[in-house]
């Protein structure tokens, strides 16, 4: 259970509820002992009536009625205490589940881009849902029934030993067999549970990818193939689950068999002891049978508890694997940093760890506050990498990225990212209203500010054409909108943030040239006092920039203004003439 030791901090946090649950459990078990004791006394009273003629029947009747009411009262009290025990410990487990999910989610948010490249979404979701649920079963029902079992065993067996040590020892003979069986079966459950959870992650990942890419599947008529793939994964999942269920199924019959053997031992040994006078009443045998049956559920639950603990151990190991992963990008500055917008790359080299591709090779440039820099180049030349390094999605392996003369790694990470309005190449929108998607850049923005940002992004007219306008609910990843509309809503989201730095990563690729021109004209006034970096494949997006740099295979091969570059032989002039001729053809 070393992996589950991670949860000890939560037991400390909720120690008062935990201790209260233990006290209530002890009280409930003490009250449950009264019924067997009262039944023994009742049987002894009846035996005395038949053995001694001088005991009045009314006295026996009164005693039996009193015992009956006492049994009802103590059973009700034990029931109420059991209810309170469940309320205390199960509610505590829900609080721990809440805290653990939030801790995992916060950790997910802190982890770097490379982590998300290495791990699939379905697996991440499975660990924060299915695995946490398995862990909750441990901190809730498993702990509760374990306490219940331990306390009942201690209380009941202590009482049995007081009555008759010999009969107790005979009764408990099957327990070593039970302990060994639980150990062997639990080990197998742990192994099979781990395999099942791993397969469940694969299944979750597959379905998540299929739902996200349903348009591609339909376009290529791959429904049958993907259905077959899903069926194969499902059958594998069923096989592993059934394998786990078969082992779990051994517990119940095994427990019942051992309890049955104990009852037979009590009847036989107890009967022989009554015959030879070692015990003085048949009520003792009845009391022992009741005690054995009181132990039936705790003993039977040992298998269930063991199964839950083993499954929780396997799940917590998967959770700990991610929780122990340190984010590569860390906030090293505790004090707040004011970001003005002066950006400098000083001999920066960067290689992607997952592909080993060197995206940038010893590049240097400066962008002053309020200036606009355009970056052009072929696909894979390193343009987007420049923006990723500025916002510290990655850190440079050589050289330094400087913000206002300070190494970006020494700047407060939250302040840095709050000072950047970023429009990614692949516009991502949430399954929410258009208004809320725009307000994602500034949650305090008014409706008027949302409308103004949409107008600047040239998407206001498209939005007002919808039935619910700004209250239109978007599908997953913004599937309701066209590619150009998604890009423009994403631009509006960055504009409403009104940050001192604006990064635009080829975010006009899906809009027509007329709309592009309108957006760029709006940005001219908006970006007058902001540091703006535009990544693009179009000369039209770059021509108004204060400076343009051309990247090729991670190196700067040209830089200057639009007028300088169009008069200079090279990539920019070729691109300009090509796009100019295409525009004339249109």
Legacy VTK file of the C-alpha trace (Angstrom):
# vtk DataFile Version 3.0
C-alpha trace
ASCII
DATASET POLYDATA
POINTS 586 float
0.000 0.000 0.000
2.970 2.351 -0.455
1.246 4.241 -3.297
-1.801 4.895 -1.094
0.430 6.540 1.518
0.161 9.660 -0.649
-3.392 10.040 0.689
-2.296 10.252 4.336
-2.189 14.050 4.105
-5.918 14.051 3.421
-6.612 11.866 6.457
-4.656 14.415 8.499
-6.656 17.249 6.937
-9.955 15.568 7.843
-8.713 14.050 11.106
-11.703 15.250 13.165
-14.229 13.582 10.849
-12.029 10.482 10.745
-11.691 10.233 14.529
-15.398 10.923 14.999
-16.161 8.116 12.542
-13.954 5.730 14.572
-15.708 6.658 17.846
-19.157 6.183 16.310
-18.059 2.812 14.876
-16.891 1.607 18.307
-20.151 2.760 19.922
-22.253 1.044 17.229
-20.436 -2.272 17.748
-20.795 -2.108 21.524
-24.559 -1.648 21.234
-24.776 -4.510 18.704
-23.395 -6.892 21.408
-26.452 -6.482 23.637
-28.808 -8.561 21.453
-26.846 -11.900 21.663
-26.339 -11.349 25.409
-30.043 -10.729 25.980
-30.995 -13.765 23.873
-28.658 -15.948 25.987
-30.281 -14.608 29.158
-33.755 -15.285 27.735
-32.861 -18.909 26.887
-31.341 -19.391 30.356
-34.546 -18.041 31.922
-36.635 -20.547 29.981
-34.237 -23.370 31.009
-34.616 -22.342 34.675
-38.405 -22.380 34.347
-38.347 -26.006 33.177
-35.682 -27.073 35.696
-37.080 -25.287 38.775
-40.812 -25.478 39.454
-40.686 -22.643 42.001
-39.972 -19.957 39.350
-43.296 -18.242 38.539
-44.259 -18.116 34.848
-45.174 -14.424 35.180
-41.615 -13.613 36.257
-40.203 -15.407 33.202
-42.769 -13.718 30.949
-41.900 -10.260 32.320
-38.190 -10.911 31.882
-38.688 -12.067 28.285
-40.791 -8.982 27.454
-38.188 -6.688 29.017
-35.428 -8.405 27.078
-37.447 -8.071 23.872
-37.794 -4.290 24.335
-34.116 -4.006 25.227
-33.149 -5.921 22.050
-35.308 -3.574 19.955
-33.882 -0.466 21.673
-30.210 -1.489 21.422
-30.656 -2.625 17.802
-32.231 0.728 16.889
-29.415 2.637 18.607
-26.806 0.477 16.815
-28.636 1.166 13.508
-28.690 4.936 14.074
-25.000 4.928 14.995
-24.201 2.878 11.881
-26.068 5.477 9.800
-24.040 8.275 11.430
-20.850 6.295 10.812
-21.673 6.129 7.102
-22.572 9.813 6.991
-19.284 10.778 8.626
-16.846 8.542 6.744
-18.507 8.494 3.303
-18.932 12.292 3.319
-15.255 12.562 4.293
-14.365 10.412 1.278
-16.324 12.742 -1.024
-14.347 15.714 0.327
-11.099 13.838 -0.326
-12.298 12.978 -3.845
-13.029 16.665 -4.453
-9.591 17.719 -3.153
-7.743 15.024 -5.112
-9.470 15.874 -8.407
-8.660 19.544 -7.911
-5.045 18.732 -7.077
-4.697 16.612 -10.232
-6.376 19.282 -12.358
-4.118 22.024 -10.961
-1.099 19.825 -11.667
-2.323 19.185 -15.216
-2.500 22.954 -15.722
1.100 23.386 -14.537
2.577 20.658 -16.730
4.466 21.677 -19.854
3.681 21.228 -23.542
5.980 18.205 -23.853
3.881 16.337 -21.284
0.759 16.744 -23.425
2.659 15.598 -26.487
3.694 12.402 -24.699
0.288 11.584 -23.172
-3.130 11.182 -24.719
-6.234 13.087 -23.686
-8.250 9.927 -23.009
-5.630 8.647 -20.577
-5.505 12.019 -18.768
-9.296 12.004 -18.436
-9.362 8.409 -17.205
-6.886 9.133 -14.425
-8.823 12.113 -13.109
-12.177 10.294 -13.298
-12.051 6.482 -13.151
-8.823 6.247 -11.164
-9.902 8.901 -8.651
-13.221 7.068 -8.229
-11.328 3.858 -7.397
-9.275 5.789 -4.844
-12.464 7.230 -3.316
-13.705 3.679 -2.790
-10.616 3.155 -0.646
-10.841 6.329 1.451
-14.622 5.828 1.868
-16.212 2.348 1.892
-12.941 0.410 2.252
-11.793 2.439 5.267
-15.282 2.412 6.793
-15.762 -1.333 6.472
-12.191 -1.979 7.590
-12.812 -0.015 10.785
-16.154 -1.729 11.201
-14.534 -5.154 10.739
-11.605 -4.498 13.084
-13.780 -3.049 15.846
-16.371 -5.822 15.546
-13.702 -8.514 15.581
-12.048 -7.035 18.677
-15.322 -6.483 20.554
-17.001 -9.761 19.601
-13.965 -12.046 19.979
-13.054 -10.430 23.330
-16.593 -11.145 24.550
-16.414 -14.711 23.233
-13.133 -15.322 25.041
-14.641 -14.089 28.313
-17.510 -16.578 27.962
-15.485 -19.615 26.810
-11.865 -19.637 25.654
-12.048 -23.229 24.426
-15.172 -22.770 22.310
-13.776 -19.506 20.901
-10.528 -21.149 19.785
-12.403 -23.939 18.004
-14.700 -21.375 16.356
-11.812 -19.301 14.985
-9.858 -22.232 13.492
-10.834 -21.366 9.875
-9.389 -17.802 10.167
-5.742 -18.650 9.199
-7.064 -20.304 6.026
-9.100 -17.157 5.371
-6.080 -14.863 5.836
-3.908 -16.876 3.451
-6.673 -17.015 0.828
-7.198 -13.244 1.000
-3.472 -12.618 0.545
-3.217 -14.813 -2.551
-6.393 -13.518 -4.168
-5.569 -9.858 -3.400
-2.222 -10.135 -5.157
-3.930 -11.422 -8.280
-6.595 -8.704 -8.067
-3.915 -6.007 -8.007
-2.272 -7.385 -11.148
-5.508 -7.792 -13.087
-6.899 -4.438 -11.931
-3.811 -2.625 -13.265
-4.215 -4.313 -16.658
-7.912 -3.423 -16.757
-7.312 0.267 -15.918
-4.599 0.521 -18.567
-6.955 -0.938 -21.158
-9.719 1.430 -20.040
-7.388 4.364 -20.733
-6.779 3.055 -24.259
-10.528 2.750 -24.808
-11.156 6.287 -23.507
-8.392 7.684 -25.720
-9.755 5.906 -28.789
-13.335 7.107 -28.297
-12.206 10.678 -27.545
-10.176 10.776 -30.762
-13.028 9.280 -32.788
-15.566 11.816 -31.527
-13.141 14.702 -32.123
-12.348 13.499 -35.640
-15.830 12.345 -36.642
-15.874 14.645 -39.681
-12.721 13.047 -41.079
-14.083 9.548 -40.404
-17.284 10.349 -42.278
-15.438 12.090 -45.105
-13.287 9.006 -45.714
-16.156 6.524 -45.048
-14.176 4.833 -42.264
-17.158 4.131 -39.985
-17.008 0.358 -40.459
-13.248 0.178 -39.908
-13.402 2.315 -36.763
-16.377 0.313 -35.488
-14.297 -2.861 -35.873
-11.371 -1.220 -34.061
-13.688 -0.146 -31.248
-15.171 -3.648 -31.031
-11.679 -5.146 -30.739
-10.751 -2.747 -27.927
-14.091 -3.343 -26.207
-13.660 -7.117 -26.335
-10.203 -6.772 -24.847
-11.669 -4.572 -22.109
-14.452 -7.089 -21.425
-11.923 -9.948 -21.285
-9.773 -8.105 -18.739
-12.814 -7.048 -16.704
-14.185 -10.603 -16.682
-10.765 -11.884 -15.649
-10.865 -9.467 -12.704
-14.489 -10.367 -11.916
-13.670 -14.102 -11.806
-11.077 -13.530 -9.104
-13.418 -11.224 -7.170
-16.132 -13.870 -7.394
-14.006 -16.317 -5.368
-14.318 -14.197 -2.222
-18.039 -14.548 -1.523
-18.316 -18.364 -1.693
-15.029 -18.767 0.186
-16.226 -16.532 3.041
-19.603 -18.258 3.274
-17.919 -21.682 3.322
-15.618 -20.709 6.175
-18.477 -19.107 8.163
-20.574 -22.239 7.632
-17.726 -24.402 8.933
-17.468 -22.159 12.003
-21.219 -22.579 12.684
-20.902 -26.357 12.439
-17.958 -26.256 14.847
-19.989 -24.192 17.348
-22.945 -26.553 17.192
-20.846 -29.711 17.514
-18.181 -28.589 20.001
-20.662 -26.464 21.962
-23.103 -29.385 22.146
-20.352 -31.714 23.438
-19.284 -29.142 26.018
-22.889 -28.745 27.208
-23.205 -32.544 27.549
-20.032 -32.848 29.635
-20.904 -29.737 31.686
-18.175 -27.378 30.427
-20.880 -24.827 29.648
-24.007 -24.501 31.744
-26.578 -23.367 29.182
-27.738 -23.916 25.615
-28.022 -20.137 25.539
-24.212 -19.967 25.231
-24.369 -22.004 21.994
-27.118 -19.732 20.669
-25.065 -16.687 21.673
-21.961 -18.024 19.879
-23.954 -18.766 16.718
-25.221 -15.174 16.779
-21.683 -13.903 17.281
-20.432 -15.989 14.363
-23.204 -14.600 12.167
-22.357 -11.093 13.381
-18.868 -11.772 12.007
-20.260 -13.078 8.701
-20.524 -9.691 6.969
-17.203 -8.363 8.295
-15.444 -11.551 7.221
-17.247 -11.585 3.867
-16.435 -7.903 3.383
-12.721 -8.644 3.794
-12.688 -9.848 0.207
-14.542 -6.779 -1.019
-12.322 -4.475 1.053
-9.188 -6.201 -0.190
-10.406 -5.898 -3.773
-11.125 -2.161 -3.342
-7.755 -1.553 -1.707
-5.882 -3.397 -4.447
-7.770 -1.566 -7.208
-7.193 1.753 -5.423
-3.484 0.935 -5.090
-3.255 0.328 -8.836
-5.186 3.535 -9.608
-3.210 5.681 -7.152
0.012 4.393 -8.705
-1.215 5.707 -12.079
-2.209 9.040 -10.485
1.115 9.355 -8.644
2.965 8.769 -11.902
1.608 12.096 -13.181
1.682 13.922 -9.836
5.383 13.112 -9.552
6.033 14.574 -13.008
7.643 17.968 -12.517
6.658 20.714 -14.969
9.567 21.716 -17.167
8.392 25.349 -17.145
8.386 26.673 -13.580
7.562 30.059 -12.120
10.845 31.101 -10.519
9.743 34.624 -9.524
7.428 35.060 -6.546
7.226 38.843 -6.798
5.077 40.496 -9.454
6.745 41.704 -12.639
5.490 44.646 -14.692
5.743 43.785 -18.394
6.108 46.740 -20.776
6.731 44.856 -24.010
10.370 45.207 -25.088
11.338 41.776 -26.522
14.785 40.545 -27.470
16.136 37.211 -28.711
19.829 36.849 -27.892
21.469 33.991 -29.854
18.562 31.628 -29.190
18.706 27.954 -30.164
15.848 25.553 -29.520
15.333 21.833 -30.273
12.046 19.981 -29.779
12.609 17.108 -27.390
10.015 14.756 -28.895
11.208 15.043 -32.524
14.824 16.170 -31.992
14.244 18.860 -34.639
16.229 22.063 -34.111
13.568 24.691 -34.842
15.723 27.782 -34.146
19.460 28.150 -34.679
21.288 31.002 -32.974
18.773 33.726 -33.887
18.866 37.287 -32.549
16.495 40.237 -32.984
14.844 43.038 -30.988
11.310 44.432 -30.899
10.792 47.674 -29.010
7.622 48.512 -27.130
4.933 49.673 -29.565
6.654 48.186 -32.626
5.233 45.543 -34.956
7.400 42.670 -36.155
6.300 40.303 -38.920
7.869 36.850 -39.272
7.579 35.010 -42.582
9.016 31.781 -43.841
8.243 28.361 -45.228
6.341 25.755 -43.203
8.579 24.342 -40.467
10.997 27.276 -40.521
10.489 27.993 -36.784
8.023 30.906 -36.905
5.550 29.526 -34.330
8.438 28.440 -32.098
9.410 32.106 -31.656
5.965 32.873 -30.211
6.057 29.766 -27.986
9.374 30.893 -26.485
8.084 34.419 -25.796
5.092 33.071 -23.844
7.316 30.413 -22.191
5.458 27.394 -23.478
9.049 26.197 -23.914
12.416 27.458 -22.710
15.390 28.085 -24.978
18.191 25.544 -24.584
20.849 28.080 -25.628
20.837 31.867 -25.538
18.134 33.923 -23.852
14.724 35.429 -24.534
14.547 38.814 -22.813
11.491 40.814 -21.750
12.270 44.434 -20.873
15.924 43.439 -20.539
15.166 40.581 -18.101
15.579 36.889 -18.928
12.059 35.586 -19.460
12.828 32.695 -17.068
13.243 35.227 -14.244
9.971 37.006 -14.971
6.850 36.050 -12.984
5.206 33.440 -15.235
1.622 34.489 -14.452
2.402 38.171 -15.068
4.187 37.282 -18.309
1.264 35.323 -19.737
-1.306 37.816 -18.452
0.531 40.498 -20.414
0.230 38.571 -23.691
-2.741 38.375 -26.046
-2.162 35.209 -28.055
-3.992 33.977 -31.162
-2.813 30.428 -31.996
-2.479 29.007 -35.465
-5.156 26.410 -34.715
-7.999 28.500 -33.269
-9.494 26.688 -30.267
-12.963 27.615 -29.033
-14.820 26.160 -26.061
-18.272 24.558 -26.034
-19.887 27.729 -24.720
-21.565 30.860 -26.067
-19.732 33.065 -28.557
-19.851 35.876 -25.998
-18.206 33.773 -23.298
-15.564 32.579 -25.763
-14.625 36.200 -26.471
-14.813 37.092 -22.748
-12.322 34.299 -22.080
-9.728 37.000 -22.773
-11.290 39.275 -20.132
-14.033 37.905 -17.909
-14.866 41.383 -16.599
-15.592 42.758 -20.086
-18.981 44.354 -20.734
-21.280 43.387 -23.610
-20.317 46.635 -25.357
-16.620 45.717 -25.138
-17.362 42.237 -26.494
-19.185 43.784 -29.460
-16.365 46.255 -30.087
-13.742 43.476 -30.058
-15.851 41.437 -32.495
-16.126 44.449 -34.825
-12.352 44.943 -34.804
-11.961 41.248 -35.666
-14.510 41.671 -38.496
-16.763 38.927 -37.118
-19.613 41.025 -35.648
-21.760 40.809 -38.785
-21.408 37.021 -38.893
-22.420 36.714 -35.242
-25.490 38.939 -35.546
-26.674 36.780 -38.467
-27.110 33.825 -36.085
-30.513 33.278 -34.443
-29.158 33.745 -30.927
-26.346 36.066 -31.986
-23.731 36.346 -29.203
-25.617 33.759 -27.103
-25.139 31.070 -29.768
-23.747 27.900 -28.188
-20.766 26.542 -30.099
-20.137 22.853 -30.648
-17.026 21.109 -29.370
-13.863 22.972 -30.428
-16.081 25.580 -32.121
-17.306 23.155 -34.785
-20.430 25.309 -35.309
-18.329 28.015 -36.998
-16.321 28.005 -40.203
-12.517 28.096 -40.085
-12.393 31.835 -40.803
-15.071 32.616 -38.216
-13.213 30.608 -35.575
-10.019 32.532 -36.324
-11.777 35.884 -36.054
-13.512 34.993 -32.765
-10.090 33.917 -31.480
-8.674 37.301 -32.570
-11.536 39.098 -30.775
-10.677 37.123 -27.638
-7.071 38.365 -27.792
-8.071 41.968 -28.545
-10.490 42.205 -25.609
-7.642 41.249 -23.285
-5.938 44.526 -24.222
-2.515 43.190 -23.229
0.738 45.093 -23.903
2.012 42.244 -26.129
0.005 40.746 -29.001
1.126 37.528 -30.710
-0.670 36.510 -33.913
0.285 33.065 -35.218
-0.861 32.837 -38.850
-4.372 33.617 -37.628
-5.674 35.062 -40.911
-4.948 32.045 -43.098
-8.633 31.041 -43.350
-10.058 34.497 -44.184
-10.356 36.100 -47.583
-8.062 38.966 -48.588
-10.797 41.585 -48.212
-11.577 40.548 -44.643
-7.871 40.269 -43.909
-7.381 43.854 -45.082
-10.216 45.076 -42.841
-8.801 43.301 -39.783
-5.273 44.565 -40.418
-6.528 48.139 -40.754
-8.356 47.799 -37.431
-5.207 46.408 -35.821
-3.108 49.368 -36.986
-4.832 51.745 -34.579
-5.359 49.156 -31.830
-1.699 48.064 -31.782
-0.214 51.558 -31.895
1.107 51.318 -28.291
1.489 47.536 -28.186
4.321 45.212 -29.082
2.937 43.066 -31.893
4.473 40.022 -33.559
2.668 38.648 -36.605
3.519 35.222 -37.990
2.190 34.750 -41.508
2.603 33.228 -44.948
1.140 36.319 -46.617
2.993 39.474 -47.562
-0.264 41.409 -47.126
-0.202 40.618 -43.372
3.405 41.772 -43.039
3.717 44.831 -45.263
2.663 47.377 -42.604
5.044 45.996 -39.944
7.900 48.152 -38.661
10.264 45.305 -39.434
10.071 41.945 -41.170
12.312 38.932 -40.639
12.439 35.866 -42.876
13.173 32.489 -41.295
14.442 29.448 -43.150
15.254 26.194 -41.337
15.505 28.067 -38.048
17.809 30.825 -39.250
17.182 34.474 -40.159
18.006 34.823 -43.845
16.512 38.294 -44.443
15.288 41.225 -42.386
14.171 44.790 -42.993
11.087 46.824 -43.891
8.645 45.933 -46.647
10.128 48.520 -49.028
13.654 47.296 -48.371
12.821 43.623 -48.883
10.784 44.013 -52.073
13.797 45.688 -53.634
16.153 42.957 -52.481
16.520 39.614 -54.210
15.403 36.762 -51.993
12.513 34.851 -50.502
10.395 37.898 -49.587
10.514 39.442 -53.073
9.667 36.091 -54.684
6.742 35.618 -52.324
5.548 39.171 -52.906
5.583 38.832 -56.704
3.889 35.422 -56.559
1.077 36.604 -54.285
0.713 39.833 -56.260
0.174 37.876 -59.465
-2.321 35.574 -57.728
-4.263 38.608 -56.517
-4.325 40.061 -60.020
-5.661 36.779 -61.375
-8.462 36.889 -58.816
LINES 1 587
586 0 1 2 3 4 5 6 7 8 9 10 11 12 13 14 15 16 17 18 19 20 21 22 23 24 25 26 27 28 29 30 31 32 33 34 35 36 37 38 39 40 41 42 43 44 45 46 47 48 49 50 51 52 53 54 55 56 57 58 59 60 61 62 63 64 65 66 67 68 69 70 71 72 73 74 75 76 77 78 79 80 81 82 83 84 85 86 87 88 89 90 91 92 93 94 95 96 97 98 99 100 101 102 103 104 105 106 107 108 109 110 111 112 113 114 115 116 117 118 119 120 121 122 123 124 125 126 127 128 129 130 131 132 133 134 135 136 137 138 139 140 141 142 143 144 145 146 147 148 149 150 151 152 153 154 155 156 157 158 159 160 161 162 163 164 165 166 167 168 169 170 171 172 173 174 175 176 177 178 179 180 181 182 183 184 185 186 187 188 189 190 191 192 193 194 195 196 197 198 199 200 201 202 203 204 205 206 207 208 209 210 211 212 213 214 215 216 217 218 219 220 221 222 223 224 225 226 227 228 229 230 231 232 233 234 235 236 237 238 239 240 241 242 243 244 245 246 247 248 249 250 251 252 253 254 255 256 257 258 259 260 261 262 263 264 265 266 267 268 269 270 271 272 273 274 275 276 277 278 279 280 281 282 283 284 285 286 287 288 289 290 291 292 293 294 295 296 297 298 299 300 301 302 303 304 305 306 307 308 309 310 311 312 313 314 315 316 317 318 319 320 321 322 323 324 325 326 327 328 329 330 331 332 333 334 335 336 337 338 339 340 341 342 343 344 345 346 347 348 349 350 351 352 353 354 355 356 357 358 359 360 361 362 363 364 365 366 367 368 369 370 371 372 373 374 375 376 377 378 379 380 381 382 383 384 385 386 387 388 389 390 391 392 393 394 395 396 397 398 399 400 401 402 403 404 405 406 407 408 409 410 411 412 413 414 415 416 417 418 419 420 421 422 423 424 425 426 427 428 429 430 431 432 433 434 435 436 437 438 439 440 441 442 443 444 445 446 447 448 449 450 451 452 453 454 455 456 457 458 459 460 461 462 463 464 465 466 467 468 469 470 471 472 473 474 475 476 477 478 479 480 481 482 483 484 485 486 487 488 489 490 491 492 493 494 495 496 497 498 499 500 501 502 503 504 505 506 507 508 509 510 511 512 513 514 515 516 517 518 519 520 521 522 523 524 525 526 527 528 529 530 531 532 533 534 535 536 537 538 539 540 541 542 543 544 545 546 547 548 549 550 551 552 553 554 555 556 557 558 559 560 561 562 563 564 565 566 567 568 569 570 571 572 573 574 575 576 577 578 579 580 581 582 583 584 585
